[in-house]
Amino acid sequence: MDTGRRLNHGGDRQANAALHRIVFTRLRHDPRTREYYERRTQEGKTRREIIRCLRRYAAREVFNLVRTVSSVPLL
């Protein structure tokens, strides 16, 4: 099993920090996220792998929100 990933930590640092805050806020307050975390832990995933999955999920959600808002015409 390959658990070592070569992540690019560059890019938009503010966006990465925002995604980090989203994930950890959800872990504290969202029961669905906590259930996901527990389920993946029992599957043998490491904390780092689970956080990576949650960040990708959050990034997809945020991207779709931004794309939807930007497609609305201005008055």
VMD Tcl script that builds the backbone (N, CA, C; Angstrom):
set m [mol new atoms 225]
animate dup $m
set s [atomselect $m all]
$s set {name element resname resid chain x y z} {
  {N N MET 1 A 0.850 -1.175 0.000}
  {CA C MET 1 A 0.000 0.000 0.000}
  {C C MET 1 A 0.890 1.230 0.000}
  {N N ASP 2 A 0.638 2.122 -0.933}
  {CA C ASP 2 A 1.431 3.339 -1.067}
  {C C ASP 2 A 0.756 4.468 -0.302}
  {N N THR 3 A 1.299 4.823 0.859}
  {CA C THR 3 A 0.703 5.912 1.632}
  {C C THR 3 A 1.465 7.205 1.446}
  {N N GLY 4 A 2.649 7.136 0.837}
  {CA C GLY 4 A 3.441 8.351 0.640}
  {C C GLY 4 A 2.991 9.084 -0.605}
  {N N ARG 5 A 2.562 10.293 -0.436}
  {CA C ARG 5 A 2.134 11.117 -1.560}
  {C C ARG 5 A 3.052 12.309 -1.654}
  {N N ARG 6 A 3.336 12.728 -2.860}
  {CA C ARG 6 A 4.121 13.941 -3.050}
  {C C ARG 6 A 3.151 15.064 -3.350}
  {N N LEU 7 A 2.816 15.807 -2.320}
  {CA C LEU 7 A 1.834 16.867 -2.463}
  {C C LEU 7 A 2.519 18.167 -2.817}
  {N N ASN 8 A 1.873 18.930 -3.665}
  {CA C ASN 8 A 2.348 20.263 -3.984}
  {C C ASN 8 A 1.722 21.220 -2.976}
  {N N HIS 9 A 2.541 21.761 -2.096}
  {CA C HIS 9 A 2.040 22.666 -1.067}
  {C C HIS 9 A 2.053 24.106 -1.548}
  {N N GLY 10 A 2.416 24.302 -2.793}
  {CA C GLY 10 A 2.425 25.652 -3.349}
  {C C GLY 10 A 1.030 26.055 -3.773}
  {N N GLY 11 A 0.964 26.993 -4.668}
  {CA C GLY 11 A -0.334 27.440 -5.146}
  {C C GLY 11 A -0.900 28.527 -4.265}
  {N N ASP 12 A -2.202 28.598 -4.238}
  {CA C ASP 12 A -2.893 29.652 -3.499}
  {C C ASP 12 A -2.920 29.294 -2.015}
  {N N ARG 13 A -2.019 29.882 -1.255}
  {CA C ARG 13 A -1.887 29.547 0.161}
  {C C ARG 13 A -3.124 29.946 0.958}
  {N N GLN 14 A -3.751 31.054 0.595}
  {CA C GLN 14 A -4.957 31.469 1.315}
  {C C GLN 14 A -6.096 30.482 1.081}
  {N N ALA 15 A -6.203 29.981 -0.144}
  {CA C ALA 15 A -7.241 28.989 -0.436}
  {C C ALA 15 A -6.964 27.691 0.323}
  {N N ASN 16 A -5.696 27.268 0.357}
  {CA C ASN 16 A -5.347 26.061 1.102}
  {C C ASN 16 A -5.652 26.225 2.586}
  {N N ALA 17 A -5.357 27.386 3.131}
  {CA C ALA 17 A -5.637 27.645 4.546}
  {C C ALA 17 A -7.142 27.640 4.805}
  {N N ALA 18 A -7.909 28.193 3.875}
  {CA C ALA 18 A -9.369 28.210 4.027}
  {C C ALA 18 A -9.929 26.786 4.004}
  {N N LEU 19 A -9.434 25.946 3.091}
  {CA C LEU 19 A -9.889 24.554 3.035}
  {C C LEU 19 A -9.530 23.820 4.328}
  {N N HIS 20 A -8.358 24.101 4.853}
  {CA C HIS 20 A -7.930 23.498 6.114}
  {C C HIS 20 A -8.902 23.874 7.235}
  {N N ARG 21 A -9.271 25.144 7.310}
  {CA C ARG 21 A -10.212 25.597 8.340}
  {C C ARG 21 A -11.581 24.952 8.156}
  {N N ILE 22 A -12.031 24.844 6.914}
  {CA C ILE 22 A -13.328 24.217 6.634}
  {C C ILE 22 A -13.343 22.784 7.160}
  {N N VAL 23 A -12.301 22.015 6.831}
  {CA C VAL 23 A -12.254 20.604 7.223}
  {C C VAL 23 A -12.242 20.457 8.742}
  {N N PHE 24 A -11.422 21.233 9.427}
  {CA C PHE 24 A -11.328 21.059 10.877}
  {C C PHE 24 A -12.553 21.599 11.600}
  {N N THR 25 A -13.211 22.594 11.025}
  {CA C THR 25 A -14.475 23.060 11.598}
  {C C THR 25 A -15.543 21.991 11.431}
  {N N ARG 26 A -15.580 21.371 10.262}
  {CA C ARG 26 A -16.546 20.293 10.033}
  {C C ARG 26 A -16.286 19.109 10.958}
  {N N LEU 27 A -15.016 18.783 11.176}
  {CA C LEU 27 A -14.706 17.671 12.074}
  {C C LEU 27 A -15.209 17.938 13.488}
  {N N ARG 28 A -15.184 19.190 13.912}
  {CA C ARG 28 A -15.652 19.523 15.258}
  {C C ARG 28 A -17.167 19.588 15.349}
  {N N HIS 29 A -17.846 20.029 14.289}
  {CA C HIS 29 A -19.263 20.367 14.413}
  {C C HIS 29 A -20.217 19.561 13.531}
  {N N ASP 30 A -19.733 18.908 12.493}
  {CA C ASP 30 A -20.621 18.217 11.555}
  {C C ASP 30 A -20.621 16.713 11.839}
  {N N PRO 31 A -21.760 16.161 12.264}
  {CA C PRO 31 A -21.797 14.724 12.586}
  {C C PRO 31 A -21.494 13.827 11.385}
  {N N ARG 32 A -21.901 14.248 10.182}
  {CA C ARG 32 A -21.616 13.421 9.000}
  {C C ARG 32 A -20.116 13.305 8.759}
  {N N THR 33 A -19.397 14.400 8.965}
  {CA C THR 33 A -17.948 14.385 8.767}
  {C C THR 33 A -17.281 13.509 9.819}
  {N N ARG 34 A -17.750 13.592 11.055}
  {CA C ARG 34 A -17.184 12.746 12.118}
  {C C ARG 34 A -17.444 11.270 11.833}
  {N N GLU 35 A -18.643 10.944 11.340}
  {CA C GLU 35 A -18.955 9.551 10.988}
  {C C GLU 35 A -18.047 9.071 9.867}
  {N N TYR 36 A -17.829 9.917 8.866}
  {CA C TYR 36 A -16.930 9.589 7.758}
  {C C TYR 36 A -15.525 9.317 8.298}
  {N N TYR 37 A -15.062 10.193 9.189}
  {CA C TYR 37 A -13.723 10.060 9.768}
  {C C TYR 37 A -13.589 8.726 10.506}
  {N N GLU 38 A -14.583 8.396 11.316}
  {CA C GLU 38 A -14.548 7.135 12.067}
  {C C GLU 38 A -14.563 5.932 11.129}
  {N N ARG 39 A -15.401 5.979 10.104}
  {CA C ARG 39 A -15.502 4.875 9.151}
  {C C ARG 39 A -14.175 4.653 8.429}
  {N N ARG 40 A -13.558 5.736 7.970}
  {CA C ARG 40 A -12.289 5.616 7.250}
  {C C ARG 40 A -11.160 5.161 8.179}
  {N N THR 41 A -11.226 5.563 9.455}
  {CA C THR 41 A -10.223 5.122 10.426}
  {C C THR 41 A -10.308 3.608 10.599}
  {N N GLN 42 A -11.529 3.086 10.671}
  {CA C GLN 42 A -11.703 1.642 10.824}
  {C C GLN 42 A -11.290 0.889 9.569}
  {N N GLU 43 A -11.290 1.574 8.421}
  {CA C GLU 43 A -10.819 0.955 7.182}
  {C C GLU 43 A -9.296 0.905 7.123}
  {N N GLY 44 A -8.638 1.550 8.076}
  {CA C GLY 44 A -7.181 1.513 8.113}
  {C C GLY 44 A -6.499 2.733 7.530}
  {N N LYS 45 A -7.258 3.760 7.203}
  {CA C LYS 45 A -6.667 4.985 6.663}
  {C C LYS 45 A -6.001 5.779 7.780}
  {N N THR 46 A -4.947 6.489 7.438}
  {CA C THR 46 A -4.292 7.344 8.424}
  {C C THR 46 A -5.036 8.671 8.512}
  {N N ARG 47 A -4.768 9.408 9.593}
  {CA C ARG 47 A -5.402 10.719 9.787}
  {C C ARG 47 A -5.085 11.640 8.609}
  {N N ARG 48 A -3.859 11.611 8.164}
  {CA C ARG 48 A -3.436 12.471 7.057}
  {C C ARG 48 A -4.186 12.132 5.765}
  {N N GLU 49 A -4.368 10.845 5.493}
  {CA C GLU 49 A -5.105 10.432 4.295}
  {C C GLU 49 A -6.566 10.874 4.366}
  {N N ILE 50 A -7.164 10.754 5.537}
  {CA C ILE 50 A -8.566 11.140 5.704}
  {C C ILE 50 A -8.725 12.642 5.518}
  {N N ILE 51 A -7.814 13.418 6.101}
  {CA C ILE 51 A -7.870 14.875 5.964}
  {C C ILE 51 A -7.719 15.258 4.496}
  {N N ARG 52 A -6.839 14.570 3.766}
  {CA C ARG 52 A -6.657 14.854 2.341}
  {C C ARG 52 A -7.957 14.616 1.571}
  {N N CYS 53 A -8.644 13.518 1.865}
  {CA C CYS 53 A -9.925 13.231 1.203}
  {C C CYS 53 A -10.963 14.304 1.522}
  {N N LEU 54 A -11.019 14.709 2.785}
  {CA C LEU 54 A -11.988 15.730 3.188}
  {C C LEU 54 A -11.682 17.073 2.538}
  {N N ARG 55 A -10.407 17.405 2.397}
  {CA C ARG 55 A -10.041 18.674 1.749}
  {C C ARG 55 A -10.436 18.658 0.273}
  {N N ARG 56 A -10.246 17.533 -0.379}
  {CA C ARG 56 A -10.648 17.449 -1.795}
  {C C ARG 56 A -12.159 17.591 -1.943}
  {N N TYR 57 A -12.896 16.962 -1.045}
  {CA C TYR 57 A -14.353 17.072 -1.078}
  {C C TYR 57 A -14.779 18.521 -0.867}
  {N N ALA 58 A -14.174 19.176 0.119}
  {CA C ALA 58 A -14.495 20.582 0.394}
  {C C ALA 58 A -14.121 21.459 -0.797}
  {N N ALA 59 A -12.997 21.171 -1.435}
  {CA C ALA 59 A -12.568 21.963 -2.594}
  {C C ALA 59 A -13.576 21.843 -3.734}
  {N N ARG 60 A -14.091 20.641 -3.963}
  {CA C ARG 60 A -15.102 20.466 -5.018}
  {C C ARG 60 A -16.365 21.249 -4.692}
  {N N GLU 61 A -16.793 21.208 -3.430}
  {CA C GLU 61 A -17.991 21.955 -3.025}
  {C C GLU 61 A -17.803 23.456 -3.214}
  {N N VAL 62 A -16.669 23.969 -2.749}
  {CA C VAL 62 A -16.402 25.408 -2.858}
  {C C VAL 62 A -16.306 25.814 -4.322}
  {N N PHE 63 A -15.629 25.017 -5.142}
  {CA C PHE 63 A -15.494 25.337 -6.561}
  {C C PHE 63 A -16.863 25.426 -7.222}
  {N N ASN 64 A -17.740 24.470 -6.929}
  {CA C ASN 64 A -19.077 24.502 -7.524}
  {C C ASN 64 A -19.873 25.712 -7.055}
  {N N LEU 65 A -19.718 26.094 -5.799}
  {CA C LEU 65 A -20.398 27.297 -5.299}
  {C C LEU 65 A -19.891 28.550 -6.004}
  {N N VAL 66 A -18.583 28.662 -6.132}
  {CA C VAL 66 A -17.993 29.843 -6.772}
  {C C VAL 66 A -18.391 29.897 -8.239}
  {N N ARG 67 A -18.362 28.764 -8.900}
  {CA C ARG 67 A -18.719 28.719 -10.319}
  {C C ARG 67 A -20.182 29.098 -10.522}
  {N N THR 68 A -21.063 28.621 -9.641}
  {CA C THR 68 A -22.487 28.938 -9.740}
  {C C THR 68 A -22.730 30.421 -9.512}
  {N N VAL 69 A -22.089 30.983 -8.494}
  {CA C VAL 69 A -22.268 32.402 -8.183}
  {C C VAL 69 A -21.722 33.270 -9.305}
  {N N SER 70 A -20.586 32.885 -9.887}
  {CA C SER 70 A -19.990 33.711 -10.937}
  {C C SER 70 A -20.766 33.627 -12.248}
  {N N SER 71 A -21.614 32.602 -12.419}
  {CA C SER 71 A -22.387 32.487 -13.651}
  {C C SER 71 A -23.681 33.300 -13.599}
  {N N VAL 72 A -24.030 33.823 -12.417}
  {CA C VAL 72 A -25.231 34.649 -12.281}
  {C C VAL 72 A -24.917 36.037 -12.837}
  {N N PRO 73 A -25.729 36.534 -13.783}
  {CA C PRO 73 A -25.435 37.852 -14.371}
  {C C PRO 73 A -25.643 38.978 -13.361}
  {N N LEU 74 A -24.790 39.981 -13.456}
  {CA C LEU 74 A -24.911 41.153 -12.596}
  {C C LEU 74 A -25.978 42.080 -13.139}
  {N N LEU 75 A -26.664 42.780 -12.265}
  {CA C LEU 75 A -27.716 43.715 -12.689}
  {C C LEU 75 A -27.138 45.040 -13.074}
}
mol reanalyze $m
mol bondsrecalc $m
mol representation Tube
mol addrep $m
